[in-house]
Amino acid sequence: MQIVLPLAGLALLMAILGLYHWRLQHFERSVATIDAVWDTEVNRRGTTIITMDQLSFSRTAPSGELITCSHQFEIGTPLDGFKVGDQITIVPATGTCQRADIIGRITPLR
């Protein structure tokens, strides 16, 4: 019994991570543009500074309609160096503009 609960917890964690990874690989992606960037302090096991931004992107509704979205998201820390005008790849949540998983920054060609 002492080993069953940790193994069940590990199996549940692996299932959740597997479904999240599947979502990132198979759901429709969008390109989002950063419209505003600011740093703010939050209390997470002490005071931490995070980078917030205003993202604008478009997503496709199940009906095929194109929906334009603009929402605030946490995108990292000041060390990440995000700037207004940067573009990032995201996976928007189905049916809402208020949640998106950030895949990564689109690097400009030089």
Secondary structure, DSSP 8 states (H G I E B T S, - for coil): -TTHHHHHHHHHHHHHHHHHHHHHHHS--EEEEEEEEEEEEEESSSEEEEEEEEEEEEEE-TTS-EEEEEEEEEEE-GGG---TT-EEEEEE-TT-SS-EEEEEE-----
